[in-house]
């Protein structure tokens, strides 16, 4: 299911733009030559956000904190987070959201309105994952929704600045990993 948006983007692009459209979409998925400032932003901003969150939110060092993080970083759960929560979700989603939807919506609505139109679709896409976790409640849903909105805006900025779906994939992957680390530290 994680690759649903990618598969939909390939199908729609093939039907609308043919082979040349598919080639352009796939080329954007491997485009790594972007301005250095944006490359650094993509690679570092998720961890800057994580560091700020850790600095602002009190951490219970008896169950989470640095000791919990150290154990997590060397566990199978961390590999699962990197592969499934990071790579699969970023790669599976971003060609659809930023590779197809945002460029199409921007033609008619501009970047902010395009992002606001895509936001509820992207939020609903995450609903099954959210509902499958019993620890989440209504308050967590509002926080999660705000996080998805924020990520949608950041990802539109990243895509607009780089025209690289790869940069959106990498940022999505890293923010998911940073979020997972934050959850471990905050336990």
Number of C-alpha atoms within 10 A of each C-alpha: 11 16 17 15 24 21 16 16 23 23 14 16 21 15 12 11 13 13 13 11 17 19 15 13 20 16 14 19 20 13 14 15 11 14 11 9 8 17 17 11 15 22 16 15 16 19 18 13 15 19 13 10 14 16 10 9 9 11 16 13 13 10 14 19 19 16 13 18 20 13 13 18 13 10 11 10 13 18 14 12 19 19 15 16 21 24 20 17 21 27 22 19 26 27 29 23 25 27 28 21 18 26 19 13 17 16 10 10 15 13 18 16 14 21 26 14 15 18 20 14 12 18 17 12 16 15 14 9 9 17 12 9 9 7 8 12 12 8 9 12 14 11 12 17 19 13 13 17 19 12 17 24 18 17 24 22 17 21 22 16 13 20 20 23 30 25 29 28 27 19 26 26 25 23 23 21 23 22 18 20 20 21 13 20 22 20 14
